[in-house]
């Protein structure tokens, strides 16, 4: 019984301490001003598509000046909404730290595919959302062009991009997808000049595996530039067309 009472009192003391710290910080924050602004990228993808300068410029363009402003006068939610206007920001959180620094934590859209259609270009992120392009760097992702306007085609392209990410051997070979008006695909490899006639986006894993085995195990022996096309659209076979040499 005594242990139970001590345990309850300990919990109450802990709650009281947390409440005191929270109130104490809130009271201090009322008189504090923002000493600095930190922009924190929360993604661990190795590539930054957003810079601190861009975020601060975006806030300044909207008339928001955080440094020197009282912490309790900052509309943190409004700051988050402005930051979310950046085409590569997927999520934003703005908050004050006890040190007087205002932190803006940012999660990026992670591109997996770049779409070209008409005169427009955009990224597709891992969740299938279209985003703008980064002004800092270009993402090394699968490129798709041609007839890519309908949602079914875009979903299939997203599936292809995810498959390449999951299989480094496939990703090392395929650089681009061109979608024909009839819905069939032509793949552009990173190596060799031969176009890969992929057909419609059915049995993608099977076709990609056939392409990989052929280009890894057989094509180097025959010569990388021996063929103009490598056709894997038909089940259980690969049909290659030799390049015209110009001597015939």
Buried (B, 14 or more C-beta within 10 A) or exposed (E): EEEEEEEEEEEEEEEEEEEEEEEEBEEEBEEBBBBEBEBEBEBEEEBBBBBBEBBBEBBEEEEBEBEEEEBBEBEBEEBBEBBBEBBBBBBBBBBBBEEBBBBBBBBBBBBBBBBBBEEEEBBBBBEBEBBEBBEEEEBEBBBBBBBBEEEEBBEBBBBBBBBBBEBEEBBBBBBBBBBBEEBBBBBBBEEBEBBBBBBEBEBBEEBBBBBBEBBEEEBEEEEEEBBEBBBBBEEEEBEBBEEEEEEE
